[in-house]
Amino acid sequence: MFKDSTILVTGGTGSWGRELVSQLIVYEPRSVIVFSRSETTQVTMKREFDNPRLQFCIGDIRDKEALLAATRGVDYVFHLAALKHVPVCEDQPYEALKTNVLGTQNIIEASIENKVKKVINISTDKAANPSNFYGMTKAIGEKLIIYANLLHSETKFVCVRGGNVLGTNGSVVHLFMQQIAEKGQVGITHKEMTRFFLTVEEAVSLLLKATAKGKGGEIFIMKMPTCKIVDLAEVLAEHMGVPDLGFVELGVRPGEKLHEILYSEYEAQTTVVFDQDYVVVLPPLDIPGLKQAYEGCRKVGGDEYSSAFSLMSKEDIYEMLKKGGFLR
């Protein structure tokens, strides 16, 4: 579907964006436009990729005029740009609102005006029953994207929701490895904390699959393995030759959960099993043809999808980290 097409990736110089771009190029698109605010990272990425299919555009999703210009002639938009760090969004909620909510609205309006075929919005597990401002802004972003399918346009809008992606900027793995190497101990917020994890390569592959299958109006949720943060730190320490790792318990930060969820108990009522990689949340809005497209899928039913259950063993964590390139 991407061959000879023009693709825009907002936040394209981030870890998700770089991996997405590298996988998109394989499909031989006409061009991939990397849209972001950072001049330095764009120059670095341009030199590293050195690919004539790549174009680079300085811009901010808060600037609708910039997005209108960037989306002209574009077939697909991958919307990755966001303020993502929970403490930053708690401390500066106005900035998070402008980027994560108003920026998403700008994406919708610019894509409709320029007749983009499909927009794929990348969301987070923190949007499911949100407890912090970051999660709230992403939940609103999801609602806007889903509602956009009722605006009588030619553009289809799809959401993809995932958990923590290993190797992204600010990843806990990088932080733990630095603390283990320098101090022989790590700082954790709570010893019982669990999270969903996936390597960036796996996450992007699943993202492209959802892009191809999405009808417009649904939320694709990646099925992701879970682990205790303490176990993750211990596996890293053992590999780095620090068998007796120390822990400094910092306390749970404002808005932070002990366990994340990929879908809530409320969402479970309209969530169906798509395949071995995905479940799909169907919206309460009546989007023509959407529910009929998933009539053959069974409902998940039951409770929320929590990171507290089906935890990985340390052997599983080791294999995940090895696959992600963190352990040699």
Contacts in CASP RR format, 6 or more apart in sequence:
PFRMAT RR
TARGET T0000
AUTHOR 0000-0000-0000
METHOD contacts of the structure
MODEL  1
MFKDSTILVTGGTGSWGRELVSQLIVYEPRSVIVFSRSETTQVTMKREFD
NPRLQFCIGDIRDKEALLAATRGVDYVFHLAALKHVPVCEDQPYEALKTN
VLGTQNIIEASIENKVKKVINISTDKAANPSNFYGMTKAIGEKLIIYANL
LHSETKFVCVRGGNVLGTNGSVVHLFMQQIAEKGQVGITHKEMTRFFLTV
EEAVSLLLKATAKGKGGEIFIMKMPTCKIVDLAEVLAEHMGVPDLGFVEL
GVRPGEKLHEILYSEYEAQTTVVFDQDYVVVLPPLDIPGLKQAYEGCRKV
GGDEYSSAFSLMSKEDIYEMLKKGGFLR
1 27 0 8 1.000
1 211 0 8 1.000
1 212 0 8 1.000
2 24 0 8 1.000
2 27 0 8 1.000
2 28 0 8 1.000
2 29 0 8 1.000
2 76 0 8 1.000
3 27 0 8 1.000
3 28 0 8 1.000
3 29 0 8 1.000
4 28 0 8 1.000
4 29 0 8 1.000
4 30 0 8 1.000
5 29 0 8 1.000
5 30 0 8 1.000
5 75 0 8 1.000
5 76 0 8 1.000
6 29 0 8 1.000
6 30 0 8 1.000
6 31 0 8 1.000
6 32 0 8 1.000
6 33 0 8 1.000
6 73 0 8 1.000
6 74 0 8 1.000
6 75 0 8 1.000
6 76 0 8 1.000
7 24 0 8 1.000
7 29 0 8 1.000
7 31 0 8 1.000
7 32 0 8 1.000
7 33 0 8 1.000
7 74 0 8 1.000
7 75 0 8 1.000
7 76 0 8 1.000
7 77 0 8 1.000
7 78 0 8 1.000
8 32 0 8 1.000
8 33 0 8 1.000
8 35 0 8 1.000
8 70 0 8 1.000
8 71 0 8 1.000
8 74 0 8 1.000
8 76 0 8 1.000
8 77 0 8 1.000
8 78 0 8 1.000
9 17 0 8 1.000
9 20 0 8 1.000
9 21 0 8 1.000
9 24 0 8 1.000
9 32 0 8 1.000
9 33 0 8 1.000
9 34 0 8 1.000
9 35 0 8 1.000
9 77 0 8 1.000
9 78 0 8 1.000
9 80 0 8 1.000
10 35 0 8 1.000
10 36 0 8 1.000
10 61 0 8 1.000
10 77 0 8 1.000
10 78 0 8 1.000
10 79 0 8 1.000
10 80 0 8 1.000
10 81 0 8 1.000
10 107 0 8 1.000
11 17 0 8 1.000
11 34 0 8 1.000
11 35 0 8 1.000
11 36 0 8 1.000
11 80 0 8 1.000
11 81 0 8 1.000
12 18 0 8 1.000
12 20 0 8 1.000
12 21 0 8 1.000
12 34 0 8 1.000
12 35 0 8 1.000
12 36 0 8 1.000
12 80 0 8 1.000
12 81 0 8 1.000
13 34 0 8 1.000
13 36 0 8 1.000
13 38 0 8 1.000
13 41 0 8 1.000
13 42 0 8 1.000
13 44 0 8 1.000
13 45 0 8 1.000
14 36 0 8 1.000
14 41 0 8 1.000
14 80 0 8 1.000
14 168 0 8 1.000
14 169 0 8 1.000
15 165 0 8 1.000
15 167 0 8 1.000
15 168 0 8 1.000
15 169 0 8 1.000
15 171 0 8 1.000
15 200 0 8 1.000
16 80 0 8 1.000
16 122 0 8 1.000
16 165 0 8 1.000
16 168 0 8 1.000
16 200 0 8 1.000
16 203 0 8 1.000
16 204 0 8 1.000
17 34 0 8 1.000
17 78 0 8 1.000
17 80 0 8 1.000
17 204 0 8 1.000
18 45 0 8 1.000
19 200 0 8 1.000
19 201 0 8 1.000
19 203 0 8 1.000
19 204 0 8 1.000
20 78 0 8 1.000
20 80 0 8 1.000
20 204 0 8 1.000
20 207 0 8 1.000
20 208 0 8 1.000
21 32 0 8 1.000
21 34 0 8 1.000
21 45 0 8 1.000
21 49 0 8 1.000
21 54 0 8 1.000
22 49 0 8 1.000
23 204 0 8 1.000
23 205 0 8 1.000
23 208 0 8 1.000
24 32 0 8 1.000
24 208 0 8 1.000
25 32 0 8 1.000
25 49 0 8 1.000
25 51 0 8 1.000
25 53 0 8 1.000
25 54 0 8 1.000
28 53 0 8 1.000
29 53 0 8 1.000
30 53 0 8 1.000
31 53 0 8 1.000
31 54 0 8 1.000
31 55 0 8 1.000
32 53 0 8 1.000
32 54 0 8 1.000
32 55 0 8 1.000
33 55 0 8 1.000
33 56 0 8 1.000
33 57 0 8 1.000
33 70 0 8 1.000
33 74 0 8 1.000
34 42 0 8 1.000
34 45 0 8 1.000
34 54 0 8 1.000
34 55 0 8 1.000
34 56 0 8 1.000
34 57 0 8 1.000
35 57 0 8 1.000
35 59 0 8 1.000
35 61 0 8 1.000
35 67 0 8 1.000
35 70 0 8 1.000
35 81 0 8 1.000
36 42 0 8 1.000
36 58 0 8 1.000
36 59 0 8 1.000
36 81 0 8 1.000
37 58 0 8 1.000
37 59 0 8 1.000
37 60 0 8 1.000
39 58 0 8 1.000
42 56 0 8 1.000
42 58 0 8 1.000
45 54 0 8 1.000
45 56 0 8 1.000
46 54 0 8 1.000
46 56 0 8 1.000
57 70 0 8 1.000
59 66 0 8 1.000
59 70 0 8 1.000
60 66 0 8 1.000
61 67 0 8 1.000
61 79 0 8 1.000
61 81 0 8 1.000
61 99 0 8 1.000
61 103 0 8 1.000
61 104 0 8 1.000
61 106 0 8 1.000
61 107 0 8 1.000
62 98 0 8 1.000
62 99 0 8 1.000
62 102 0 8 1.000
62 103 0 8 1.000
62 106 0 8 1.000
63 106 0 8 1.000
64 106 0 8 1.000
64 109 0 8 1.000
64 110 0 8 1.000
67 106 0 8 1.000
67 107 0 8 1.000
67 110 0 8 1.000
68 110 0 8 1.000
68 113 0 8 1.000
68 114 0 8 1.000
70 110 0 8 1.000
71 77 0 8 1.000
71 110 0 8 1.000
71 111 0 8 1.000
71 113 0 8 1.000
71 114 0 8 1.000
71 116 0 8 1.000
72 114 0 8 1.000
73 114 0 8 1.000
74 111 0 8 1.000
74 114 0 8 1.000
74 116 0 8 1.000
75 116 0 8 1.000
75 117 0 8 1.000
75 118 0 8 1.000
76 116 0 8 1.000
76 117 0 8 1.000
76 118 0 8 1.000
76 119 0 8 1.000
76 120 0 8 1.000
76 211 0 8 1.000
77 107 0 8 1.000
77 111 0 8 1.000
77 116 0 8 1.000
77 118 0 8 1.000
77 119 0 8 1.000
77 120 0 8 1.000
78 120 0 8 1.000
78 122 0 8 1.000
78 207 0 8 1.000
78 211 0 8 1.000
79 104 0 8 1.000
79 107 0 8 1.000
79 119 0 8 1.000
79 120 0 8 1.000
79 121 0 8 1.000
79 122 0 8 1.000
80 122 0 8 1.000
81 99 0 8 1.000
81 103 0 8 1.000
82 99 0 8 1.000
82 100 0 8 1.000
82 122 0 8 1.000
82 138 0 8 1.000
83 89 0 8 1.000
83 92 0 8 1.000
83 95 0 8 1.000
83 96 0 8 1.000
83 99 0 8 1.000
83 100 0 8 1.000
83 134 0 8 1.000
83 137 0 8 1.000
84 124 0 8 1.000
84 134 0 8 1.000
85 134 0 8 1.000
85 170 0 8 1.000
86 126 0 8 1.000
86 132 0 8 1.000
86 134 0 8 1.000
86 253 0 8 1.000
86 255 0 8 1.000
86 256 0 8 1.000
87 253 0 8 1.000
87 254 0 8 1.000
88 95 0 8 1.000
88 96 0 8 1.000
88 134 0 8 1.000
89 95 0 8 1.000
89 96 0 8 1.000
89 100 0 8 1.000
89 132 0 8 1.000
89 133 0 8 1.000
89 134 0 8 1.000
89 135 0 8 1.000
89 137 0 8 1.000
90 132 0 8 1.000
90 133 0 8 1.000
90 134 0 8 1.000
90 253 0 8 1.000
90 254 0 8 1.000
90 255 0 8 1.000
93 133 0 8 1.000
96 133 0 8 1.000
96 134 0 8 1.000
96 137 0 8 1.000
97 137 0 8 1.000
99 137 0 8 1.000
100 134 0 8 1.000
100 137 0 8 1.000
100 138 0 8 1.000
100 140 0 8 1.000
100 141 0 8 1.000
101 137 0 8 1.000
101 140 0 8 1.000
101 141 0 8 1.000
101 144 0 8 1.000
104 121 0 8 1.000
104 140 0 8 1.000
104 141 0 8 1.000
104 144 0 8 1.000
104 145 0 8 1.000
105 144 0 8 1.000
107 119 0 8 1.000
107 121 0 8 1.000
108 119 0 8 1.000
108 144 0 8 1.000
108 145 0 8 1.000
108 148 0 8 1.000
108 151 0 8 1.000
108 157 0 8 1.000
111 119 0 8 1.000
111 155 0 8 1.000
111 157 0 8 1.000
112 148 0 8 1.000
112 151 0 8 1.000
112 153 0 8 1.000
112 155 0 8 1.000
115 153 0 8 1.000
115 154 0 8 1.000
115 155 0 8 1.000
116 155 0 8 1.000
117 154 0 8 1.000
117 155 0 8 1.000
117 156 0 8 1.000
118 155 0 8 1.000
118 156 0 8 1.000
118 157 0 8 1.000
118 158 0 8 1.000
118 211 0 8 1.000
118 214 0 8 1.000
118 216 0 8 1.000
119 145 0 8 1.000
119 148 0 8 1.000
119 155 0 8 1.000
119 156 0 8 1.000
119 157 0 8 1.000
119 158 0 8 1.000
120 158 0 8 1.000
120 159 0 8 1.000
120 160 0 8 1.000
120 207 0 8 1.000
120 210 0 8 1.000
120 211 0 8 1.000
121 141 0 8 1.000
121 142 0 8 1.000
121 145 0 8 1.000
121 157 0 8 1.000
121 158 0 8 1.000
121 159 0 8 1.000
121 160 0 8 1.000
122 160 0 8 1.000
122 207 0 8 1.000
123 138 0 8 1.000
123 141 0 8 1.000
123 142 0 8 1.000
123 159 0 8 1.000
123 160 0 8 1.000
123 161 0 8 1.000
123 162 0 8 1.000
123 219 0 8 1.000
124 134 0 8 1.000
124 135 0 8 1.000
124 138 0 8 1.000
124 161 0 8 1.000
124 162 0 8 1.000
124 163 0 8 1.000
125 161 0 8 1.000
125 162 0 8 1.000
125 163 0 8 1.000
125 196 0 8 1.000
125 260 0 8 1.000
125 261 0 8 1.000
125 262 0 8 1.000
125 307 0 8 1.000
126 132 0 8 1.000
126 134 0 8 1.000
126 135 0 8 1.000
126 138 0 8 1.000
126 260 0 8 1.000
127 135 0 8 1.000
127 138 0 8 1.000
127 139 0 8 1.000
127 141 0 8 1.000
127 142 0 8 1.000
127 161 0 8 1.000
128 139 0 8 1.000
128 161 0 8 1.000
128 260 0 8 1.000
128 261 0 8 1.000
128 262 0 8 1.000
128 263 0 8 1.000
128 264 0 8 1.000
128 267 0 8 1.000
128 304 0 8 1.000
129 261 0 8 1.000
129 264 0 8 1.000
129 266 0 8 1.000
129 304 0 8 1.000
130 136 0 8 1.000
130 138 0 8 1.000
130 139 0 8 1.000
131 255 0 8 1.000
131 256 0 8 1.000
131 257 0 8 1.000
132 254 0 8 1.000
132 255 0 8 1.000
132 256 0 8 1.000
133 255 0 8 1.000
142 159 0 8 1.000
142 161 0 8 1.000
142 219 0 8 1.000
145 157 0 8 1.000
145 158 0 8 1.000
145 159 0 8 1.000
145 217 0 8 1.000
146 157 0 8 1.000
146 159 0 8 1.000
146 217 0 8 1.000
146 218 0 8 1.000
146 219 0 8 1.000
146 283 0 8 1.000
146 285 0 8 1.000
146 287 0 8 1.000
147 285 0 8 1.000
148 155 0 8 1.000
148 157 0 8 1.000
149 156 0 8 1.000
149 157 0 8 1.000
149 216 0 8 1.000
149 217 0 8 1.000
149 285 0 8 1.000
149 287 0 8 1.000
149 290 0 8 1.000
150 285 0 8 1.000
150 287 0 8 1.000
156 214 0 8 1.000
156 215 0 8 1.000
156 216 0 8 1.000
156 217 0 8 1.000
157 216 0 8 1.000
157 217 0 8 1.000
158 210 0 8 1.000
158 211 0 8 1.000
158 214 0 8 1.000
158 215 0 8 1.000
158 216 0 8 1.000
158 217 0 8 1.000
158 218 0 8 1.000
158 220 0 8 1.000
159 217 0 8 1.000
159 218 0 8 1.000
159 219 0 8 1.000
159 220 0 8 1.000
160 206 0 8 1.000
160 207 0 8 1.000
160 210 0 8 1.000
160 211 0 8 1.000
160 219 0 8 1.000
160 220 0 8 1.000
160 221 0 8 1.000
160 222 0 8 1.000
161 219 0 8 1.000
161 220 0 8 1.000
161 221 0 8 1.000
161 222 0 8 1.000
161 262 0 8 1.000
161 263 0 8 1.000
161 281 0 8 1.000
162 196 0 8 1.000
162 198 0 8 1.000
162 203 0 8 1.000
162 221 0 8 1.000
162 222 0 8 1.000
162 224 0 8 1.000
162 262 0 8 1.000
163 195 0 8 1.000
163 196 0 8 1.000
163 197 0 8 1.000
163 198 0 8 1.000
163 222 0 8 1.000
163 224 0 8 1.000
163 260 0 8 1.000
163 262 0 8 1.000
164 171 0 8 1.000
164 172 0 8 1.000
164 195 0 8 1.000
164 196 0 8 1.000
164 197 0 8 1.000
164 198 0 8 1.000
165 171 0 8 1.000
165 197 0 8 1.000
165 198 0 8 1.000
165 199 0 8 1.000
165 200 0 8 1.000
165 203 0 8 1.000
166 173 0 8 1.000
166 197 0 8 1.000
166 198 0 8 1.000
166 199 0 8 1.000
166 200 0 8 1.000
166 320 0 8 1.000
166 321 0 8 1.000
166 324 0 8 1.000
166 326 0 8 1.000
167 173 0 8 1.000
167 174 0 8 1.000
167 199 0 8 1.000
167 200 0 8 1.000
167 324 0 8 1.000
167 326 0 8 1.000
168 200 0 8 1.000
172 195 0 8 1.000
172 229 0 8 1.000
172 232 0 8 1.000
173 232 0 8 1.000
173 236 0 8 1.000
173 321 0 8 1.000
173 326 0 8 1.000
175 186 0 8 1.000
176 186 0 8 1.000
176 232 0 8 1.000
176 233 0 8 1.000
176 236 0 8 1.000
177 236 0 8 1.000
177 240 0 8 1.000
177 326 0 8 1.000
179 185 0 8 1.000
179 186 0 8 1.000
179 187 0 8 1.000
180 186 0 8 1.000
180 233 0 8 1.000
180 236 0 8 1.000
180 237 0 8 1.000
180 240 0 8 1.000
180 242 0 8 1.000
180 245 0 8 1.000
181 240 0 8 1.000
184 237 0 8 1.000
184 242 0 8 1.000
184 245 0 8 1.000
184 246 0 8 1.000
185 245 0 8 1.000
185 246 0 8 1.000
185 247 0 8 1.000
185 248 0 8 1.000
186 233 0 8 1.000
186 237 0 8 1.000
186 245 0 8 1.000
186 246 0 8 1.000
186 247 0 8 1.000
186 248 0 8 1.000
187 247 0 8 1.000
187 248 0 8 1.000
187 249 0 8 1.000
187 250 0 8 1.000
188 229 0 8 1.000
188 230 0 8 1.000
188 233 0 8 1.000
188 247 0 8 1.000
188 248 0 8 1.000
188 249 0 8 1.000
188 250 0 8 1.000
189 249 0 8 1.000
189 250 0 8 1.000
189 251 0 8 1.000
189 252 0 8 1.000
189 253 0 8 1.000
189 256 0 8 1.000
190 249 0 8 1.000
190 251 0 8 1.000
190 252 0 8 1.000
190 258 0 8 1.000
191 230 0 8 1.000
191 247 0 8 1.000
191 249 0 8 1.000
192 228 0 8 1.000
192 258 0 8 1.000
193 228 0 8 1.000
193 229 0 8 1.000
193 230 0 8 1.000
193 252 0 8 1.000
193 258 0 8 1.000
193 259 0 8 1.000
194 226 0 8 1.000
194 227 0 8 1.000
194 228 0 8 1.000
194 229 0 8 1.000
194 258 0 8 1.000
194 259 0 8 1.000
194 260 0 8 1.000
194 307 0 8 1.000
194 308 0 8 1.000
194 311 0 8 1.000
195 226 0 8 1.000
195 227 0 8 1.000
195 229 0 8 1.000
195 260 0 8 1.000
195 307 0 8 1.000
196 224 0 8 1.000
196 225 0 8 1.000
196 226 0 8 1.000
196 260 0 8 1.000
196 262 0 8 1.000
196 307 0 8 1.000
197 224 0 8 1.000
197 225 0 8 1.000
197 226 0 8 1.000
197 227 0 8 1.000
197 232 0 8 1.000
197 320 0 8 1.000
198 206 0 8 1.000
198 222 0 8 1.000
198 224 0 8 1.000
198 225 0 8 1.000
199 320 0 8 1.000
199 323 0 8 1.000
199 324 0 8 1.000
200 324 0 8 1.000
201 324 0 8 1.000
202 323 0 8 1.000
203 222 0 8 1.000
206 222 0 8 1.000
206 277 0 8 1.000
206 278 0 8 1.000
209 277 0 8 1.000
209 278 0 8 1.000
210 220 0 8 1.000
210 278 0 8 1.000
213 220 0 8 1.000
213 274 0 8 1.000
214 220 0 8 1.000
215 289 0 8 1.000
215 290 0 8 1.000
215 293 0 8 1.000
216 287 0 8 1.000
216 290 0 8 1.000
217 283 0 8 1.000
217 285 0 8 1.000
217 287 0 8 1.000
217 290 0 8 1.000
218 280 0 8 1.000
218 281 0 8 1.000
218 282 0 8 1.000
218 283 0 8 1.000
218 290 0 8 1.000
218 294 0 8 1.000
219 280 0 8 1.000
219 281 0 8 1.000
219 283 0 8 1.000
220 274 0 8 1.000
220 278 0 8 1.000
220 280 0 8 1.000
221 262 0 8 1.000
221 263 0 8 1.000
221 271 0 8 1.000
221 278 0 8 1.000
221 279 0 8 1.000
221 280 0 8 1.000
221 281 0 8 1.000
221 305 0 8 1.000
222 262 0 8 1.000
222 277 0 8 1.000
222 278 0 8 1.000
223 262 0 8 1.000
223 276 0 8 1.000
223 277 0 8 1.000
223 278 0 8 1.000
223 279 0 8 1.000
224 262 0 8 1.000
225 310 0 8 1.000
225 312 0 8 1.000
225 316 0 8 1.000
225 320 0 8 1.000
226 307 0 8 1.000
226 308 0 8 1.000
226 309 0 8 1.000
226 310 0 8 1.000
226 311 0 8 1.000
226 312 0 8 1.000
227 311 0 8 1.000
227 312 0 8 1.000
227 316 0 8 1.000
227 317 0 8 1.000
227 320 0 8 1.000
228 311 0 8 1.000
230 247 0 8 1.000
231 311 0 8 1.000
231 312 0 8 1.000
231 314 0 8 1.000
231 317 0 8 1.000
232 317 0 8 1.000
232 321 0 8 1.000
233 245 0 8 1.000
233 247 0 8 1.000
234 245 0 8 1.000
234 314 0 8 1.000
235 314 0 8 1.000
235 317 0 8 1.000
235 318 0 8 1.000
235 321 0 8 1.000
236 321 0 8 1.000
236 326 0 8 1.000
236 327 0 8 1.000
237 243 0 8 1.000
237 245 0 8 1.000
239 318 0 8 1.000
239 321 0 8 1.000
239 327 0 8 1.000
252 258 0 8 1.000
258 308 0 8 1.000
259 306 0 8 1.000
259 307 0 8 1.000
259 308 0 8 1.000
260 306 0 8 1.000
260 307 0 8 1.000
261 304 0 8 1.000
261 305 0 8 1.000
261 306 0 8 1.000
261 307 0 8 1.000
262 305 0 8 1.000
262 307 0 8 1.000
263 271 0 8 1.000
263 279 0 8 1.000
263 281 0 8 1.000
263 300 0 8 1.000
263 304 0 8 1.000
263 305 0 8 1.000
264 304 0 8 1.000
265 302 0 8 1.000
265 303 0 8 1.000
265 304 0 8 1.000
267 281 0 8 1.000
267 304 0 8 1.000
268 300 0 8 1.000
268 301 0 8 1.000
268 302 0 8 1.000
268 303 0 8 1.000
268 304 0 8 1.000
268 305 0 8 1.000
269 299 0 8 1.000
269 301 0 8 1.000
270 281 0 8 1.000
270 282 0 8 1.000
270 283 0 8 1.000
270 284 0 8 1.000
270 299 0 8 1.000
271 279 0 8 1.000
271 280 0 8 1.000
271 281 0 8 1.000
271 282 0 8 1.000
271 299 0 8 1.000
271 300 0 8 1.000
271 301 0 8 1.000
272 279 0 8 1.000
272 280 0 8 1.000
272 282 0 8 1.000
272 294 0 8 1.000
272 297 0 8 1.000
272 298 0 8 1.000
272 299 0 8 1.000
272 300 0 8 1.000
273 279 0 8 1.000
273 297 0 8 1.000
273 298 0 8 1.000
273 299 0 8 1.000
273 300 0 8 1.000
274 280 0 8 1.000
274 294 0 8 1.000
274 297 0 8 1.000
279 300 0 8 1.000
279 305 0 8 1.000
280 294 0 8 1.000
280 297 0 8 1.000
282 290 0 8 1.000
282 291 0 8 1.000
282 294 0 8 1.000
283 290 0 8 1.000
312 320 0 8 1.000
318 327 0 8 1.000
321 327 0 8 1.000
END
